Amino acid sequence: MDLTHAPHVSRIFEIEKDWIDYNGHMNMAYYTVLFDRASDEMCEMVGMGPDYARVRGLTTYTAEIHLRYVRELHLSDRVKATYQLLDHDEKRIHSYQELYHLDGWLAASCEVMTLHVDMSGPKVAPFPADIMENVRTLAKAHASLPRPEGAGRSIGIRRRS
């Protein structure tokens, strides 16, 4: 798998019938499901997929997410997600994803802080050398990408003085 393609673009996902709420559009919870499925693709590419947890007893946990809903999705819609590594250290990955309708418009974005975890604790632990090398390769490929406009936002009500 190619870690040098930047940003990573997921496979195509279809909106499932059970994800549509009483307002006639996709319920907010399922945006997270789509981002998680797309992120799983990246974890697999870096070497941290299901076998990593089963064989090595290591995995990742999501510590924090910030989701932005930009445009509604409906049952007939098909989407794909981009993944951009923004930063990392020996135990964490800071990433940013965008969910695009196949017609090209942005539906949502998701900024994530991911922790590397030793499941025997569970406790946050450094990446093994082979995984860290893959993360560094990904970071190098993504270093030339512009910082996403939606990254680093905070939530709050802005008051006029």
ABEGO torsion letter per residue (X at the ends): XBAABOBBBBBBBBBBAAABBAAGBBBAAAAAAAAAAAAAAAAAAAGABAAAAAAAGBBBBBABBBBBBABBBBAABBBBBBBBBABBBAABBBBBBBBBBAAGBBABBBBBBBBBBBAAOBBBBBBBAAAAAAAAAAAAAAAABBBBAABGBBBEBBBBX
